Amino acid sequence: MTVLDVIPADERRKARRAAMPDWTPPMLATLTDERFSDPGWIYERKFDGIRCLAFARRGRISLLTRNRLSANERFSGVVEALAGQHPPAFIVDGEVVAFRGRESSFSLLQRRENVRIVFQVFDVLYADRWDVTRVGLLHRKALLRELLDFEGALRLTAHRAGAGERYANEACEKGWEGIIAKDAASAYELGRSNRWLKFKCVLEQEFVIGGYTEPQGSRSGLGALLVGYYRGRELVYAGKVGTGFDDQTLADLSGRLTARERATSPFREDEGLPRKGVNWVKPTLVGQVGFAEWTGDGRLRHSRFLGLRSDKAAKDVVREMPS
């Protein structure tokens, strides 16, 4: 008997005996404008949290973000839940998410008061002594259900088969960020893939903070953030973000930005770049921003700040474009 017995024989042959790695890049979904229903695809809720891979060796847990930073201290409850599992070694993929009742958002995860932190697990890469990344997705999910006990801070991410358009409409009506469509037979690929697709209800992505304006009126700390994204080696200006801050966020951001001030703009030359009342900063901080749309000249419209991200390097931030 092995952990792979829940997988059909033809799929078991795709698993490989291997030493457990210390790290592997996560599979990433590609944004698309097209919504579709396909019996060969499954559909999951897109959670607005922090993507993590959990590496377990005989109760020793490494919870790592997608840029390989440890999240063990920050999400100790998740680590404890993973450490109590029975398999001697495993790697699972999921999203650390904050809930207040049924409400979930990235900004809740930043505040963390009166919220429930859970690890929404949706995939398995390694089980006992077996690399299962070549096994089809639905069979990996069957293995995942048997591998872990989903209670406390661990949650198994539910999925639907076939009805992608209907599920996307339901997600948007409920105010979710969107859903992820996944090829049910797909292997686990390292990096960005078109076998996983994002159907988004709202526009939201990471941006690099390159400067800030002086506060006006009664506001303290800062007025608006100046944000952008990388195109090759150039930081492209995407606009101002002037809402979404509470007093605590303003104070925290002001301290972080003051420590990173520099004399010159980090952005490439742009006619629309503000010049008066601006403080430039080293482009090392990454913020999550929600917005209504991109304007014709490449600016964010009706943007709002959702929180800082520590799980993505500034140099990896690019403009998300539908496939």
C-alpha positions as CSV (number, residue, x, y, z in Angstrom):
1,M,0.0,0.0,0.0
2,T,1.2,3.5,-0.9
3,V,-0.2,7.0,-0.8
4,L,-0.7,6.7,-4.5
5,D,-3.3,3.9,-4.3
6,V,-6.1,6.4,-4.7
7,I,-4.8,7.2,-8.2
8,P,-5.6,4.9,-11.2
9,A,-2.8,2.8,-12.4
10,D,-2.2,4.7,-15.7
11,E,-1.8,7.9,-13.7
12,R,0.4,6.3,-11.0
13,R,2.9,5.6,-13.7
14,K,3.4,9.3,-14.2
15,A,4.6,9.7,-10.5
16,R,8.3,9.6,-9.9
17,R,10.3,8.4,-6.9
18,A,12.4,11.4,-6.0
19,A,14.0,13.3,-3.1
20,M,11.9,16.1,-1.8
21,P,13.2,19.5,-3.0
22,D,13.7,22.5,-0.8
23,W,11.9,24.7,-3.3
24,T,10.0,24.7,-6.5
25,P,8.4,27.7,-8.3
26,P,4.6,27.6,-8.1
27,M,2.3,27.2,-11.2
28,L,0.8,30.6,-12.1
29,A,-2.4,31.3,-13.9
30,T,-2.7,33.5,-17.0
31,L,-5.3,36.4,-17.1
32,T,-7.9,36.1,-19.9
33,D,-10.9,38.1,-21.1
34,E,-12.7,35.0,-22.3
35,R,-15.0,33.1,-20.1
36,F,-16.0,29.6,-21.2
37,S,-17.5,26.4,-20.0
38,D,-15.7,23.1,-20.9
39,P,-16.3,19.6,-19.4
40,G,-12.6,19.1,-19.5
41,W,-11.9,22.0,-17.2
42,I,-12.6,22.7,-13.5
43,Y,-13.3,26.0,-11.8
44,E,-12.2,27.3,-8.4
45,R,-12.7,30.5,-6.4
46,K,-9.9,33.0,-6.8
47,F,-8.9,33.9,-3.3
48,D,-7.4,37.3,-2.5
49,G,-4.6,36.4,-0.2
50,I,-1.0,35.3,-0.2
51,R,0.1,32.4,-2.3
52,C,2.2,29.9,-0.4
53,L,3.8,26.5,-0.9
54,A,4.1,24.3,2.2
55,F,7.0,22.0,2.5
56,A,6.7,19.3,5.3
57,R,9.4,16.9,6.5
58,R,8.5,14.8,9.5
59,G,6.6,17.7,11.2
60,R,9.1,20.4,10.2
61,I,7.2,23.0,8.1
62,S,8.5,25.6,5.7
63,L,5.7,27.9,4.6
64,L,7.1,29.9,1.7
65,T,5.7,32.7,-0.4
66,R,6.1,32.7,-4.2
67,N,9.3,34.6,-3.9
68,R,10.7,32.1,-1.4
69,L,10.2,34.2,1.8
70,S,9.3,32.4,5.0
71,A,5.7,33.0,6.2
72,N,6.1,30.7,9.2
73,E,6.2,33.4,11.9
74,R,3.4,35.5,10.3
75,F,1.0,32.5,9.9
76,S,2.0,30.4,12.8
77,G,-1.6,28.9,13.1
78,V,-1.3,27.5,9.6
79,V,2.2,26.1,10.4
80,E,0.8,24.3,13.5
81,A,-2.0,22.8,11.5
82,L,0.4,21.5,8.8
83,A,2.8,20.1,11.5
84,G,0.0,18.0,12.9
85,Q,-0.5,16.0,9.7
86,H,0.4,12.4,9.3
87,P,2.4,12.0,6.0
88,P,6.2,12.1,6.6
89,A,6.8,14.4,3.7
90,F,4.6,16.5,1.4
91,I,4.5,19.7,-0.7
92,V,1.1,21.4,-1.1
93,D,0.1,24.6,-2.8
94,G,-2.5,27.1,-1.6
95,E,-3.5,30.6,-0.6
96,V,-3.4,32.0,2.9
97,V,-6.7,33.9,3.3
98,A,-8.3,36.1,5.9
99,F,-12.1,35.8,6.6
100,R,-14.4,38.0,8.6
101,G,-17.6,36.0,8.5
102,R,-17.9,35.2,4.8
103,E,-16.0,38.3,3.7
104,S,-12.5,37.8,2.5
105,S,-10.0,40.4,1.0
106,F,-6.3,41.1,0.9
107,S,-6.9,44.2,3.0
108,L,-8.4,42.1,5.8
109,L,-5.2,40.0,5.7
110,Q,-3.2,43.2,6.3
111,R,-5.2,44.3,9.3
112,R,-5.7,40.8,10.9
113,E,-7.9,42.1,13.7
114,N,-11.0,39.9,14.4
115,V,-10.3,37.7,11.3
116,R,-9.9,34.0,10.8
117,I,-6.7,33.0,8.9
118,V,-6.9,29.8,6.9
119,F,-4.8,28.0,4.3
120,Q,-6.9,27.2,1.3
121,V,-5.1,24.2,-0.2
122,F,-5.8,23.4,-3.8
123,D,-2.9,21.2,-5.1
124,V,-0.2,18.7,-4.1
125,L,3.2,18.4,-5.7
126,Y,4.9,15.8,-3.6
127,A,3.6,13.0,-1.3
128,D,5.7,10.8,0.8
129,R,8.6,9.8,-1.6
130,W,6.7,10.6,-4.8
131,D,6.9,13.6,-7.1
132,V,3.3,13.8,-8.5
133,T,3.6,16.9,-10.6
134,R,3.1,14.9,-13.9
135,V,-0.1,13.3,-12.6
136,G,-3.3,14.9,-14.0
137,L,-4.9,17.6,-11.9
138,L,-8.1,15.8,-10.9
139,H,-6.1,12.8,-9.7
140,R,-3.8,15.1,-7.7
141,K,-6.9,16.5,-6.1
142,A,-8.1,13.0,-5.2
143,L,-4.7,12.3,-3.6
144,L,-4.8,15.6,-1.7
145,R,-8.2,14.8,-0.2
146,E,-6.7,11.6,1.2
147,L,-3.3,13.0,2.2
148,L,-4.3,15.7,4.7
149,D,-7.0,16.3,7.4
150,F,-8.7,19.5,6.5
151,E,-9.8,21.0,9.8
152,G,-8.8,24.1,11.9
153,A,-6.7,26.4,9.8
154,L,-6.6,24.0,6.8
155,R,-9.3,24.1,4.1
156,L,-9.6,22.1,0.9
157,T,-10.5,24.4,-1.9
158,A,-13.7,23.3,-3.6
159,H,-14.1,23.2,-7.4
160,R,-16.8,22.8,-10.0
161,A,-16.7,20.9,-13.2
162,G,-17.8,22.3,-16.5
163,A,-20.0,25.3,-15.7
164,G,-17.4,28.0,-15.9
165,E,-19.5,30.9,-17.2
166,R,-22.2,30.4,-14.6
167,Y,-19.7,30.1,-11.8
168,A,-17.9,33.3,-12.9
169,N,-21.3,35.2,-12.9
170,E,-22.1,33.9,-9.4
171,A,-18.6,34.9,-8.2
172,C,-19.0,38.4,-9.4
173,E,-22.5,38.7,-7.9
174,K,-21.0,37.7,-4.5
175,G,-18.2,40.3,-4.8
176,W,-15.4,37.8,-5.2
177,E,-12.2,38.7,-7.0
178,G,-13.0,36.0,-9.7
179,I,-12.4,32.3,-10.4
180,I,-9.5,30.2,-11.7
181,A,-10.2,27.8,-14.7
182,K,-7.9,24.8,-14.7
183,D,-7.4,22.0,-17.3
184,A,-8.5,18.9,-15.4
185,A,-5.9,16.7,-17.0
186,S,-3.0,19.2,-16.8
187,A,0.3,18.5,-15.1
188,Y,1.7,20.9,-12.5
189,E,3.9,23.3,-14.5
190,L,6.5,25.5,-13.0
191,G,5.8,29.2,-13.7
192,R,3.1,30.9,-15.8
193,S,0.8,28.6,-17.8
194,N,-2.2,28.8,-20.1
195,R,-3.6,25.5,-18.5
196,W,-4.7,27.7,-15.6
197,L,-6.6,30.8,-16.5
198,K,-7.9,33.8,-14.4
199,F,-11.5,35.0,-14.9
200,K,-11.5,38.3,-12.9
201,C,-14.5,40.2,-11.6
202,V,-12.5,43.2,-10.5
203,L,-9.3,44.6,-11.7
204,E,-6.5,44.3,-9.2
205,Q,-2.8,43.7,-9.3
206,E,0.6,44.6,-7.8
207,F,2.4,47.8,-8.5
208,V,5.8,49.2,-7.5
209,I,5.8,52.3,-5.4
210,G,8.2,54.9,-6.9
211,G,7.2,58.1,-5.1
212,Y,4.5,59.9,-3.1
213,T,3.0,63.4,-3.0
214,E,2.8,65.6,0.0
215,P,-0.4,65.4,2.1
216,Q,-3.0,68.1,1.7
217,G,-5.6,69.5,4.2
218,S,-6.1,67.4,7.3
219,R,-4.4,64.2,5.9
220,S,-1.0,63.3,7.4
221,G,1.9,61.2,6.1
222,L,1.3,61.3,2.4
223,G,-1.2,62.5,-0.2
224,A,-1.0,59.8,-3.0
225,L,1.3,57.0,-4.0
226,L,3.0,57.1,-7.5
227,V,3.0,53.6,-8.8
228,G,4.2,51.7,-11.8
229,Y,5.3,48.4,-13.3
230,Y,8.3,47.1,-15.1
231,R,8.6,46.8,-18.9
232,G,12.0,45.2,-19.4
233,R,14.4,47.2,-17.2
234,E,12.2,50.4,-17.2
235,L,9.7,51.3,-14.5
236,V,6.7,52.6,-16.3
237,Y,4.5,55.2,-14.5
238,A,0.9,53.9,-14.1
239,G,-0.7,56.8,-12.1
240,K,-1.6,57.9,-8.6
241,V,-3.3,56.0,-5.8
242,G,-4.9,58.4,-3.3
243,T,-7.6,56.3,-1.5
244,G,-7.8,53.2,0.6
245,F,-5.7,54.5,3.5
246,D,-6.6,54.6,7.2
247,D,-4.5,56.4,9.8
248,Q,-2.5,53.4,10.7
249,T,-1.7,52.6,7.1
250,L,-0.7,56.2,6.4
251,A,1.7,56.2,9.4
252,D,3.2,52.9,8.4
253,L,3.7,53.8,4.8
254,S,5.1,57.3,5.6
255,G,7.8,55.7,7.8
256,R,8.7,53.1,5.2
257,L,8.8,55.6,2.3
258,T,10.8,58.3,4.2
259,A,13.5,55.6,4.8
260,R,13.7,55.0,1.1
261,E,13.8,58.5,-0.3
262,R,16.1,59.4,-3.2
263,A,16.8,62.5,-5.2
264,T,15.7,61.4,-8.6
265,S,12.6,59.7,-10.2
266,P,12.9,55.9,-10.6
267,F,10.4,56.0,-13.5
268,R,11.2,56.3,-17.1
269,E,10.6,59.8,-18.6
270,D,6.8,60.4,-19.0
271,E,5.0,63.6,-19.8
272,G,2.3,62.8,-17.3
273,L,4.6,62.2,-14.4
274,P,4.0,64.7,-11.5
275,R,6.8,67.1,-10.7
276,K,5.6,69.4,-7.9
277,G,5.2,68.3,-4.3
278,V,6.7,64.9,-5.1
279,N,9.1,62.8,-3.0
280,W,10.8,60.0,-5.0
281,V,11.7,56.7,-3.3
282,K,13.8,53.6,-4.1
283,P,11.4,51.2,-6.0
284,T,11.5,48.3,-3.6
285,L,8.0,48.4,-2.0
286,V,5.2,46.6,-3.8
287,G,1.5,47.5,-3.2
288,Q,-1.7,45.7,-4.1
289,V,-4.0,48.1,-5.9
290,G,-7.6,47.8,-7.0
291,F,-8.9,49.9,-9.9
292,A,-11.8,50.4,-12.3
293,E,-9.9,50.2,-15.6
294,W,-6.9,51.2,-17.6
295,T,-7.3,54.5,-19.5
296,G,-6.2,54.9,-23.1
297,D,-2.9,56.5,-22.1
298,G,-2.0,53.7,-19.7
299,R,-3.2,55.2,-16.4
300,L,-5.2,53.6,-13.6
301,R,-8.7,54.9,-13.1
302,H,-10.5,55.0,-9.7
303,S,-7.6,53.3,-8.0
304,R,-7.5,52.3,-4.3
305,F,-4.7,51.0,-2.1
306,L,-5.3,47.5,-0.6
307,G,-2.0,46.8,1.2
308,L,1.7,46.1,0.9
309,R,2.9,42.8,-0.5
310,S,6.0,41.0,0.7
311,D,5.5,37.9,-1.4
312,K,6.6,39.4,-4.8
313,A,9.8,41.2,-5.7
314,A,9.5,44.6,-7.3
315,K,11.5,43.6,-10.4
316,D,8.8,40.9,-11.1
317,V,5.9,43.3,-11.2
318,V,4.6,43.7,-14.8
319,R,1.3,44.9,-16.2
320,E,-1.2,42.0,-16.3
321,M,-2.5,41.6,-19.9
322,P,-5.3,39.3,-20.9
323,S,-4.2,36.4,-23.2
